[in-house]
Amino acid sequence: MNFIEWIQKRLISHGFNPGTADGIWGRNTLNATLAFQRSRNLPAEGVLNKATIDALGASTLPAAPASAFAKSPASDAPARDLLDMMPWMSLALRKRGMHEGRDNPELREFLKSDGKTLGDPAQLPWCGDFVETCIAVTMTNAVLPGNPYLARNWLKFGQTVDPCFGSVLVFWRKKRSGTSGHVGFYYSEDADTYHVLGGNQSNSVSVTSLRKERLLGARLPLVGGPYARRVITDASDWELSENEF
C-alpha cells in the first residue's frame, strides 16, 4: 500500500468518496480531499499537509505507512515527500517505460484520460501531451497554456522558478530563436545537464539528460503550493539527448 492509497482508504473510512483506492492522485481523490478539509475546517487547498494527514489518521484504523515521508532506498528515486507534494510527478513516474509503439493502446488511453489528446503518439510529437495529461489529471484547478502540445507554450504556464524537482522544463530544439522545443519535468541534474522525466524521449516515457545550455525556462503551478524548491544532484549516467524524438 503506497501513501496515496492510504489517503484514499482513510478518506473512504471518513465517509468521503475518492473512487477506487488505486494509489493514483486523480480528480476524484482531489475532490474528496477538498471536501474532507472543508468538513474539518482546514484550508481547502487539496494539499496533503501535516494537518490534513493527522486529521485523516485520527481514528483506530492503521496509521500512515512509516515510509510515507521517507526517502526511497533506490538510489535514483526521489524522496517520498516530494512525490506527495507534486502528484503530477508521481503519475509521470508510474508511466515511466511506456513506449509509443509497444504500449501504443495503453499510452493513447492515458494521453486522453484528461479529456483530450493530440493524437497517436507513434505519429506525432507528444512531449507536451504527456506533460499536459500529468498536470491536468492531478491538478484540476491548474490553468494550462493555450495549445499545450507546443512545447514552448509551457513558458506561459504557472509561475517562473529556478529549475527544481517537479518543475516543468522547456528546452529549445534546432535553434534557440526557432519554434521547435521539448518539454518535460525536472528529475535531477548534474554539472552540465538536467535529467528530464518526460514523454517522446527515445519514443518512450523516460528520464533523459538535456544540456543546460538548451533550457528556456522552468515553471511550477500557481495552485496547490507552496512547493519545495529542491535541487537534486545526481551523477547517474542518463542517456544524453540532442534532438528528442
KESETI-175917 format. One record per residue: z, x, y of N, C-alpha, C in turn. Coordinates in steps of 0.2 Angstrom, whole numbers, plus 5000, padded with zeros to 4 digits. Layout:
<bamars>
ZXYZXYZXY/...
</bamars>
This chain:
<bamars>
500050044994500050005000500050045006/499550045010499550085017499850045022/499950075028500350045033500049985036/499449975037499149915039499249855034/499149875028499349825023500049795023/500449845024501249825025501249775031/500949795037500949755043500749685041/500149675037499849615036500349575031/500649605027501149575022501749545026/501949585031502549575035502349515039/501749515042501549455046501549395042/501349395036501249335032502049315030/502449365029503149345027503549305033/503249325039503549285045503149225047/502649205043502349145045501649155049/501449215049500849225053500249245048/499649225050499049225045498549285048/498649345045498149395046497549395042/497449345037496949345032497149385026/496749405023496849445017497249515018/497749525015498149595016497749645013/497149665016496749715013496749785016/497249795021497349865024496949885029/496549835032496049845037496249805043/496249845049496449815055495849785058/495849715057495249675060495449625065/495049575066495149525071495749475069/495749455063496249415061496949445061/497049515059497649545060497849555067/497349575071497549575078497849515081/497449455080497649395082498349375080/498449385073499149375070499649415074/499549475075500049525078500149495085/499649475089499749445096500249385096/500049345091500449285090501149295088/501249345084501949365082502349395088/501949445092502349475098502549415103/502049365104502249315109502849275106/502949265099503449225097504149265097/504149335098504749375098504849395105/504449365110504549385117504449465118/503949485114503749555115503049555119/502949615123502249615126501649605121/501349555123500749535118500149575120/500149635117499649685118499249705112/499449675106499149695100499249765098/499749795101499849875099500449875094/500349915089500949925084501449975086/501749955091502349995094502949995090/503450035092504050035088504449965088/504449935094504749865094504449815090/503749815089503449765085503549785078/503549845076503649865069504349845067/504849865071505549845070505649775069/505349735073505349655073505049635066/504449665064504149645058504549665052/504949715052505349735047506049705046/506249665051506849635052506949575047/507149595040507249545035507449585029/507549545023507749585017507249605013/506549605016506049625012505949705013/505549735009505549805009505349835016/505649895017505549925023504849955024/504649975030503950005030503950075026/503350085023503250145019503450205023/503850255020504050315023503550355026/502950345023502350385026501950355032/502250295034501850265039501750305045/502150345047502050395053502050465051/501950485045501950545043501250575043/501250645044500550675043500350675036/499750665035499450665028499550735025/499650745019499650815016498950845016/498450805016497750835016497650875022/497350935022497350975027496850955033/496350915031495850885036496050815038/496550785036496750715038497150715044/496950665048497350655054498050625053/498450635058499150605057499150535057/499550505053499650435052499750395059/500150425063500250385069499650375073/499250425073498550425077498150365074/498050365068497650315065497950245066/498650235066498950175068498750155075/498750195079498650185086497950175088/497550205084496750195085496450165079/496450095078496250065072495450075071/495150095076494350105075494250165071/494750215072494650275068494850265061/495350225060495550205053494950175049/494650125053494050095050493450145049/493350185054492750235053492850275047/493550305046493650345040493550305034/493650245034493550205027492850205025/492450215030491650215029491350285028/491750335028491550405028491250405021/490650435021490250455015489750405013/489750345017489250295016488550325018/488050315014487350345015486850285017/486450295021485950245023485450225018/485350275013484950255008485250225002/485750274999486050254993486550194994/486850185000487350125001487050075006/486350075006486050035011486349965012/486349925006486549855007487249845010/487749895007488449895010488449915017/488149965019488149985026487849935030/487249905029487049855033487449795034/487849775028488349725029488849745034/489149805033489649825038489349825045/488749855046488549855053488449795057/488349735053488349675056488949635055/489549665053490149625052490449605059/490149635065490449615071490049565074/489549535070489149485073488449495075/488249565075487649585077487449655075/486849675075486649745072486049765075/485849825075485249855077484749845072/484949845066484449835060484549885055/484049895051484049935045484250005046/484850035044484950105046484550155043/484150135038483650185035483050195039/482950145044482350145048482450155055/483050155057483250155065483850205066/483850235071484450275073485050235074/485650245070486150195070486850225072/486850285076487550305078487850265083/487450235087487850185092488050125089/487650095084487850035080488450045076/488550105073489150125070489750125074/489750155080490250155085490450085087/489950055089490049985092490349935086/490149945080490449905075491249925074/491349985074492050005073492549985078/492249985085492649965090492749885091/492149855090492149785091492549745086/492549775079492949735074493649745075/493849805077494649825078494949805085/494449805090494749805097494349745100/494549685098494149625100494149615108/494649645111494649625119494249685123/494049735119493649795122492949765125/492849785131492149775134491649825132/491149805128490649855126490149865131/489849925131489249935135488649895134/488249875139487649845138487149885133/486849855128486449895123486849955121/487349935116487749995114487450035109/486750015107486450055102486150115105/486050125112485850185115486450225117/486450285114487050325114487250345121/486850355125487050375132487450315136/487250255134487650195137488350195136/488650235131489350235130489650275135/489350315139489650345145489850295150/489750225149489950175153490550135150/490750155144491250125141491950145143/492450095144493150105145493250155150/493650205149493850255154493650325152/493550365157493450435156494050475154/494050515149494550555147494350625145/494750675145494650735142494550725134/494150765131494050755124494750755120/494850705116495450705112495350655106/495850655101495750625095495550545096/495050525093494850455093494450435099/494350485104493850465110493150465107/492750425111492050415110491750475113/491350515110491050575112490250565113/489950575119489250565120488950635121/488450645117488050705117487350695119/487050745122486350745124485950775118/485350745117484850775112484250795115/483950845113483250875115483350905122/483650875127483750905134484250855137/484650895141485250855145484950805149/484450815153484150765158483750705155/483650705148483250655145483650595143/483350555139483650485137483950485130/483750535126484050545119484750565119/485150535114485850565114486150545107/486750565106487050545100487850525102/488150485098488750465100489150455093/489850475094490250475088490950475091/491450485086492150495088492450565087/492850585092493150645091493650645085/493550695081493950705075494450765076/494150825078494450885079493950935083/494250995084493751045087493951115085/493551155087493651225087493451265093/493351325094493251355100492551335103/492051325099491351315101491151245100/491451205095491151145093491651085093/491451025094491850965092491650945085/492150925081491950895075491950815075/491450785074491250715076491250675070/491650625070491650575064491150515067/490550505063490050465066489550445061/489150395063488550375058487950415060/487450405056486750435057486850515058/487350545054487350615054487150635047/486650665046486350685039486250615035/486050565039485950495036486550465033/487150485035487750455032488250455038/488850425036489450425040489850495037/489950535042490250605040490550635046/490950685045491150725050490650785051/490450795057489950845058490050885065/489950945065490050985071489450985076/489650975082489150975088489351025093/488951065096489151115100489451085107/489951115109490251085115489851085121/489351125122488951135127488451065128/488451035122488050975122488350905125/489050915126489450855127489250825134/489150765135489050725141489650695144/490150675139490750635142491150615136/491750595137492250565132492550505135/492650455131492850395133493450365129/493850325131494350285127494350215130/494550165126494550095128495050085134/494950035138495350015144495949975141/495849945135496349895132496649925126/497349905125497649925119498049995120/498050025125498350085126499050075128/499450125131499150195132499050235125/498550275125498350315119498650385120/498850415114498950485114498350525115/498450575120497850615122497950685118/497850685111497950735107497350775105/497350845106496850885105497050915098/496550915093496750945086496251005085/496551055084496151115082496051125075/495451135073495351135066494751185064/494951235060494451285058494051265052/494051205050493651185044492951205045/492551215040491851235041491451175040/491451135045491051075045490251095046/489851055044489151065045488951065052/488551115055488351105062487651075062/487651025067487050985068486751005075/486151015075485751025081485350965083/485150925079484750865080484950815075/485350765077485650715072485050665070/485050655063484550605060484950575054/
</bamars>
